[in-house]
Amino acid sequence: MAFLADALSRVKPSATIAVTQKARDLKAQGREIIGLSVGEPDFDTPAHIRQAGIEAIERGETRYTPVLGIPQLREAVAKKFKRENNLDYKASDVIVATGGKHILFNAFLATINPGDEVIVPAPYWVSYPEMVAICGGTAVTVDTSMEHGFKLQPEDLERAITPRTKWLVLNSPSNPSGAAYTRDELKKVTDVLLRHPHVHVLTDDIYEHLVYGDFKFVTVAEVEPNLFDRTLTMNGVSKAYAMTGWRIGYAAGPAPLIKAMDLLQGQQTSGACSIAQWAAVAALEGPQDHLATFRKAFQERRDLVVSMLGQAKYLKCPSPEGAFYVFPSLAEAVGRKTPEGKVIASDEDFVTALLEAEGVAVVQGSAFGTGPNFRVSYAASTALLEDACGKIQRFCASLS
């Protein structure tokens, strides 16, 4: 009898973590490395949120919390959904967990039986299909294209739905492409779902506040109220409030699902960190001035990176609507050789050669289900991005 579980054979290591570790190893060897592979803001958590955490410690808010989250945070989440998304959730419909990833995993674990299918548009965040696999389900990837802005087309969704489909996962704005759905685009997707009442929707809205220009964020249950009882609306404080390390995600949805997730979480981690939850209350209910500052900085960085990578030989770099990633195509670089004679046969070869030659760490698109592309996180200083993009241009120009 094998000691390790069979489920592990269905799971691949995180490519983003692998690239980050390789960059760390090279840095430890004395190499100068520019890391553009990590998906977290480079800003500090706003001061009033940090202060709320300190005050929670000083008040003695250091004991176990309710599994579903402290009442004050669940109420703040319900108010946030009403205020910003026009969604009428009650505090009792809300669950708080140790990050958005925890919410997603619990939702899948609570609902997936062997053979159940989960539709995941590609490119996708690396963890979606792996979570589905751990839970015994089958991730059905549906390809999107650069021509359609990396957005799921309604006819492709229609073809992918089967009697075994349990969930559609929709991440807007997207990691890794930065693509975000307009109201009209999302309505076409929800129109398909209305014809298939057995399919539920898991919306990953973690980048909600990081959209640029005149783009207006909308979420599934807001666009189509008839899907309200079939939607788990997930969000968190990590990206918009620069709180990745605080590990607070939250969601609201149908009472039977929230109850099931509560049951699972009670046997896993119990309630999330008390101090982080009080800080999250301050994030949702306190001043939001920093959001405009974040958006302005990220939009300027996006425009810089899109411009510089668009000038690089063999690359095509669309401008995304949100998040803090670009997802350029390197199709024209495939088949070419580095100065050392190594053939670029794939996007993985490209990012490996780029890291070794120029010390710039990015992530291959195939890790996100779409290639030949690569993901660049522009959650870095302008100076660092200029340096990195210049090195990417130099690397591309060296290919023959």
C-alpha positions as CSV (number, residue, x, y, z in Angstrom):
1,M,0.0,0.0,0.0
2,A,1.4,3.4,-1.0
3,F,1.9,5.9,1.7
4,L,1.1,9.1,-0.3
5,A,-2.4,9.7,-1.6
6,D,-3.2,9.0,-5.2
7,A,-4.6,12.5,-5.5
8,L,-1.1,13.9,-5.5
9,S,-0.4,12.2,-8.9
10,R,-3.1,14.5,-10.4
11,V,-1.5,17.7,-9.2
12,K,1.3,19.7,-10.7
13,P,3.6,22.1,-8.8
14,S,2.8,25.8,-9.1
15,A,4.7,27.2,-12.1
16,T,4.7,30.7,-10.7
17,I,6.3,29.5,-7.4
18,A,8.8,27.4,-9.4
19,V,9.9,30.4,-11.5
20,T,10.2,32.6,-8.4
21,Q,12.3,29.9,-6.7
22,K,14.6,29.6,-9.7
23,A,15.1,33.4,-9.7
24,R,15.9,33.2,-5.9
25,D,18.5,30.5,-6.5
26,L,20.2,32.5,-9.2
27,K,20.2,35.6,-7.0
28,A,21.7,33.5,-4.2
29,Q,24.5,32.7,-6.6
30,G,25.3,36.4,-7.0
31,R,23.2,37.1,-10.2
32,E,21.3,40.3,-10.5
33,I,17.7,39.3,-11.0
34,I,14.6,41.3,-11.8
35,G,11.6,39.3,-10.6
36,L,8.4,40.0,-12.6
37,S,6.8,36.7,-11.8
38,V,5.0,37.4,-8.5
39,G,1.4,38.5,-8.4
40,E,1.3,40.9,-5.5
41,P,1.2,44.7,-5.2
42,D,4.5,46.3,-4.4
43,F,2.8,49.0,-2.2
44,D,2.6,48.9,1.6
45,T,-0.7,48.2,3.2
46,P,-2.4,51.6,3.8
47,A,-1.6,53.1,7.2
48,H,-5.1,53.1,8.6
49,I,-5.4,49.3,8.0
50,R,-2.1,48.6,9.6
51,Q,-3.2,50.7,12.6
52,A,-6.4,48.7,12.9
53,G,-4.3,45.5,13.1
54,I,-2.2,47.1,15.9
55,E,-5.2,48.3,17.8
56,A,-6.7,44.8,17.5
57,I,-3.6,43.3,19.2
58,E,-3.7,46.0,21.9
59,R,-7.4,45.3,22.6
60,G,-6.6,41.6,23.0
61,E,-8.3,40.5,19.8
62,T,-6.0,37.5,19.7
63,R,-8.3,34.5,20.4
64,Y,-10.1,32.0,18.2
65,T,-12.6,33.5,15.9
66,P,-15.9,32.1,14.6
67,V,-15.4,29.7,11.7
68,L,-17.4,31.9,9.3
69,G,-15.5,35.0,10.4
70,I,-16.1,37.7,13.0
71,P,-19.6,39.3,12.8
72,Q,-18.1,42.7,12.2
73,L,-16.2,41.6,9.0
74,R,-19.1,39.5,7.7
75,E,-21.4,42.6,8.0
76,A,-18.7,44.8,6.4
77,V,-18.5,42.3,3.5
78,A,-22.3,42.3,3.0
79,K,-22.3,46.1,3.0
80,K,-19.5,46.1,0.5
81,F,-21.4,43.8,-1.9
82,K,-24.5,46.1,-1.7
83,R,-22.5,49.4,-2.0
84,E,-20.2,48.4,-4.8
85,N,-21.9,45.6,-6.6
86,N,-25.6,46.1,-5.9
87,L,-25.9,42.6,-4.5
88,D,-28.3,41.9,-1.6
89,Y,-26.3,39.5,0.6
90,K,-26.9,39.2,4.3
91,A,-24.0,38.7,6.8
92,S,-25.3,35.2,7.2
93,D,-24.6,34.5,3.5
94,V,-20.9,35.4,4.0
95,I,-17.9,33.3,4.8
96,V,-14.4,34.6,5.5
97,A,-11.3,32.4,5.0
98,T,-7.5,32.4,4.9
99,G,-7.2,34.0,1.5
100,G,-9.2,33.7,-1.7
101,K,-7.5,30.5,-2.5
102,H,-9.0,28.9,0.6
103,I,-12.5,30.1,-0.4
104,L,-12.1,28.5,-3.9
105,F,-10.7,25.2,-2.5
106,N,-13.5,24.9,0.1
107,A,-16.2,25.6,-2.6
108,F,-14.8,22.9,-4.8
109,L,-14.3,20.4,-1.9
110,A,-17.9,21.0,-0.8
111,T,-19.5,20.4,-4.2
112,I,-17.4,18.2,-6.5
113,N,-17.9,14.5,-6.8
114,P,-15.7,12.2,-8.9
115,G,-16.4,12.9,-12.6
116,D,-17.9,16.3,-12.1
117,E,-16.7,18.9,-14.6
118,V,-15.6,22.5,-14.0
119,I,-15.2,24.8,-16.9
120,V,-12.1,26.9,-16.7
121,P,-11.4,29.5,-19.5
122,A,-7.8,29.6,-20.6
123,P,-5.5,31.3,-19.9
124,Y,-6.4,30.6,-16.2
125,W,-4.8,31.1,-12.8
126,V,-2.6,28.1,-12.3
127,S,-4.4,26.8,-9.2
128,Y,-7.9,26.4,-10.6
129,P,-7.4,23.1,-12.5
130,E,-5.2,21.7,-9.7
131,M,-7.8,22.4,-7.1
132,V,-10.4,20.7,-9.2
133,A,-8.1,17.7,-9.7
134,I,-7.4,17.4,-5.9
135,C,-11.2,17.3,-5.3
136,G,-11.7,14.5,-7.8
137,G,-13.2,16.6,-10.6
138,T,-12.2,17.2,-14.2
139,A,-11.2,20.7,-15.3
140,V,-12.5,21.4,-18.8
141,T,-10.4,24.2,-20.3
142,V,-12.0,26.4,-22.9
143,D,-9.5,28.3,-25.0
144,T,-9.8,32.0,-25.6
145,S,-7.8,34.1,-28.0
146,M,-5.9,37.3,-28.2
147,E,-8.2,38.3,-31.0
148,H,-11.1,38.2,-28.6
149,G,-9.2,39.8,-25.8
150,F,-8.7,36.5,-24.0
151,K,-12.4,36.5,-23.1
152,L,-14.7,33.5,-23.1
153,Q,-17.0,33.5,-26.1
154,P,-20.6,32.4,-25.5
155,E,-20.6,29.8,-28.3
156,D,-17.5,28.2,-26.9
157,L,-19.1,28.0,-23.4
158,E,-22.2,26.5,-24.9
159,R,-20.2,23.7,-26.5
160,A,-18.3,23.0,-23.3
161,I,-21.3,22.4,-21.1
162,T,-22.3,18.8,-20.5
163,P,-24.7,17.1,-18.0
164,R,-21.6,16.7,-15.8
165,T,-20.8,20.4,-15.6
166,K,-21.1,21.7,-12.1
167,W,-19.2,25.0,-12.2
168,L,-18.0,27.8,-14.5
169,V,-15.0,29.7,-13.0
170,L,-14.9,33.3,-14.2
171,N,-12.0,35.5,-13.2
172,S,-12.4,39.2,-14.2
173,P,-10.1,41.0,-14.4
174,S,-8.0,38.0,-15.2
175,N,-4.8,36.6,-13.9
176,P,-2.7,36.2,-16.1
177,S,-4.1,38.2,-19.0
178,G,-5.6,41.2,-17.3
179,A,-8.7,40.8,-19.5
180,A,-12.0,42.1,-17.9
181,Y,-15.5,41.6,-19.2
182,T,-17.8,44.6,-20.0
183,R,-21.4,44.4,-19.0
184,D,-22.4,43.4,-22.5
185,E,-19.7,40.7,-22.8
186,L,-20.7,39.3,-19.4
187,K,-24.4,39.3,-20.3
188,K,-23.7,37.1,-23.3
189,V,-22.1,34.6,-21.0
190,T,-24.9,34.7,-18.5
191,D,-27.5,34.2,-21.2
192,V,-25.8,30.8,-22.0
193,L,-25.9,29.9,-18.3
194,L,-29.6,30.7,-18.0
195,R,-30.2,27.8,-20.4
196,H,-28.3,25.3,-18.2
197,P,-29.8,25.5,-14.7
198,H,-27.5,22.7,-13.3
199,V,-24.3,24.9,-13.9
200,H,-23.2,27.2,-11.0
201,V,-20.8,30.1,-11.3
202,L,-17.8,30.9,-9.2
203,T,-16.7,34.5,-9.8
204,D,-13.1,35.4,-8.8
205,D,-13.3,39.1,-8.4
206,I,-10.1,39.6,-6.5
207,Y,-8.8,42.3,-9.0
208,E,-12.1,44.2,-9.0
209,H,-10.7,47.6,-8.1
210,L,-7.7,47.4,-10.4
211,V,-9.3,48.5,-13.7
212,Y,-8.2,51.3,-15.8
213,G,-9.4,54.2,-17.9
214,D,-13.2,54.3,-18.1
215,F,-13.7,50.6,-17.6
216,K,-16.6,49.8,-15.3
217,F,-16.3,46.5,-13.3
218,V,-19.4,44.3,-13.1
219,T,-19.9,40.8,-11.6
220,V,-22.1,37.9,-12.7
221,A,-25.0,38.1,-10.2
222,E,-25.1,41.9,-10.7
223,V,-25.5,41.5,-14.5
224,E,-27.9,38.6,-14.3
225,P,-30.0,38.6,-11.0
226,N,-31.6,35.3,-12.1
227,L,-28.2,33.6,-11.4
228,F,-28.0,35.0,-7.9
229,D,-28.8,31.6,-6.3
230,R,-26.3,29.8,-8.5
231,T,-23.4,32.1,-7.9
232,L,-20.6,32.2,-5.3
233,T,-19.2,35.7,-5.4
234,M,-15.6,35.6,-4.2
235,N,-13.3,38.5,-3.4
236,G,-10.7,39.5,-0.9
237,V,-8.4,42.3,0.4
238,S,-5.1,41.1,-0.9
239,K,-4.8,43.0,-4.2
240,A,-6.8,46.2,-3.8
241,Y,-5.5,46.8,-0.3
242,A,-2.0,45.4,-0.7
243,M,-2.7,42.8,2.0
244,T,-1.4,39.6,0.4
245,G,0.3,38.5,3.6
246,W,-2.7,39.2,5.8
247,R,-4.5,36.2,4.1
248,I,-8.1,37.3,4.1
249,G,-10.5,36.2,1.4
250,Y,-14.3,36.2,1.5
251,A,-17.3,35.1,-0.4
252,A,-21.1,35.2,-0.4
253,G,-23.5,32.7,-1.9
254,P,-26.4,30.3,-1.4
255,A,-27.0,29.3,2.2
256,P,-26.6,25.5,1.6
257,L,-23.1,26.1,0.0
258,I,-22.0,28.5,2.7
259,K,-23.1,26.0,5.4
260,A,-21.2,23.2,3.7
261,M,-18.0,25.4,3.4
262,D,-18.5,26.3,7.1
263,L,-18.6,22.6,8.0
264,L,-15.4,21.9,6.0
265,Q,-13.5,24.9,7.3
266,G,-14.4,24.0,10.9
267,Q,-12.5,20.8,10.4
268,Q,-9.6,22.4,8.6
269,T,-8.4,25.8,9.8
270,S,-11.3,27.1,11.8
271,G,-11.6,30.9,11.7
272,A,-9.1,33.1,9.9
273,C,-6.5,35.2,11.9
274,S,-8.3,37.5,14.3
275,I,-5.9,40.4,13.8
276,A,-6.1,40.2,10.0
277,Q,-9.9,40.2,10.2
278,W,-10.1,43.4,12.1
279,A,-7.6,45.0,9.7
280,A,-9.9,43.8,6.8
281,V,-12.9,45.5,8.5
282,A,-10.9,48.8,8.4
283,A,-10.0,48.1,4.7
284,L,-13.6,47.7,3.7
285,E,-15.1,50.4,5.9
286,G,-12.3,52.9,6.1
287,P,-11.0,55.5,3.6
288,Q,-10.6,54.3,0.0
289,D,-8.4,57.1,-1.2
290,H,-5.4,54.8,-1.9
291,L,-7.4,53.0,-4.6
292,A,-7.1,56.0,-7.0
293,T,-3.3,56.2,-6.2
294,F,-2.9,52.4,-6.9
295,R,-4.9,52.6,-10.1
296,K,-3.0,55.6,-11.5
297,A,0.4,54.0,-10.8
298,F,-0.6,50.6,-12.2
299,Q,-2.1,52.2,-15.3
300,E,1.1,54.2,-16.0
301,R,3.1,51.0,-15.5
302,R,0.8,49.1,-17.8
303,D,1.1,51.6,-20.6
304,L,4.9,51.6,-20.2
305,V,5.2,47.9,-20.4
306,V,2.8,47.5,-23.2
307,S,4.6,50.1,-25.2
308,M,8.1,48.7,-24.6
309,L,7.2,45.1,-25.2
310,G,5.2,46.1,-28.2
311,Q,8.5,47.4,-29.6
312,A,10.3,44.2,-28.9
313,K,11.2,42.0,-31.9
314,Y,8.9,39.0,-32.3
315,L,6.5,40.0,-29.5
316,K,2.9,41.1,-29.6
317,C,1.5,42.7,-26.4
318,P,-2.1,43.6,-26.1
319,S,-3.2,46.2,-23.5
320,P,-5.3,44.7,-20.7
321,E,-8.3,46.3,-19.0
322,G,-7.3,45.4,-15.4
323,A,-5.2,43.5,-12.8
324,F,-1.4,44.1,-13.0
325,Y,-0.3,41.7,-15.7
326,V,0.4,41.7,-19.4
327,F,0.3,38.5,-21.5
328,P,2.4,39.0,-24.7
329,S,2.5,36.4,-27.5
330,L,6.0,35.2,-28.5
331,A,4.7,33.0,-31.4
332,E,7.1,34.7,-33.8
333,A,10.1,33.8,-31.5
334,V,9.4,30.1,-31.6
335,G,11.9,28.2,-33.7
336,R,14.5,30.9,-33.5
337,K,17.9,30.5,-31.8
338,T,19.7,32.2,-29.0
339,P,23.3,33.4,-29.6
340,E,24.5,30.2,-27.9
341,G,22.6,28.2,-30.5
342,K,19.7,27.0,-28.3
343,V,16.4,26.7,-30.1
344,I,13.4,28.4,-28.6
345,A,10.9,25.5,-29.1
346,S,8.3,26.7,-26.5
347,D,7.4,29.5,-24.2
348,E,9.1,27.7,-21.4
349,D,12.3,27.7,-23.4
350,F,11.9,31.4,-23.9
351,V,11.4,32.3,-20.2
352,T,14.3,30.0,-19.2
353,A,16.7,31.5,-21.7
354,L,15.5,35.0,-20.8
355,L,16.2,34.4,-17.1
356,E,19.6,32.9,-17.8
357,A,20.7,35.5,-20.3
358,E,19.2,38.7,-18.9
359,G,18.2,37.9,-15.3
360,V,14.5,38.7,-15.9
361,A,12.0,36.3,-14.3
362,V,8.6,36.0,-16.0
363,V,6.2,33.0,-16.3
364,Q,5.5,30.9,-19.4
365,G,2.0,31.1,-20.7
366,S,1.7,27.3,-21.0
367,A,1.6,27.3,-17.2
368,F,-1.7,29.2,-17.5
369,G,-3.0,26.9,-20.2
370,T,-2.2,29.2,-23.2
371,G,0.9,29.5,-25.2
372,P,3.3,30.5,-26.6
373,N,2.9,33.5,-24.3
374,F,4.4,34.8,-21.1
375,R,3.1,36.7,-18.1
376,V,4.7,39.8,-16.8
377,S,3.7,41.3,-13.5
378,Y,4.0,45.1,-13.6
379,A,3.6,45.4,-9.8
380,A,7.1,46.9,-9.7
381,S,8.7,50.3,-9.8
382,T,8.8,52.2,-13.1
383,A,12.6,52.2,-13.0
384,L,12.7,48.4,-12.6
385,L,10.1,47.9,-15.3
386,E,12.1,50.1,-17.7
387,D,15.2,48.1,-17.0
388,A,13.4,44.7,-17.3
389,C,11.6,45.6,-20.6
390,G,14.9,46.9,-22.1
391,K,16.5,43.6,-21.3
392,I,13.6,41.7,-22.8
393,Q,13.9,43.8,-25.9
394,R,17.7,43.1,-26.0
395,F,17.1,39.3,-25.6
396,C,14.5,39.2,-28.4
397,A,16.8,41.2,-30.7
398,S,19.5,38.6,-30.1
399,L,17.4,35.7,-31.4
400,S,18.0,34.6,-35.0
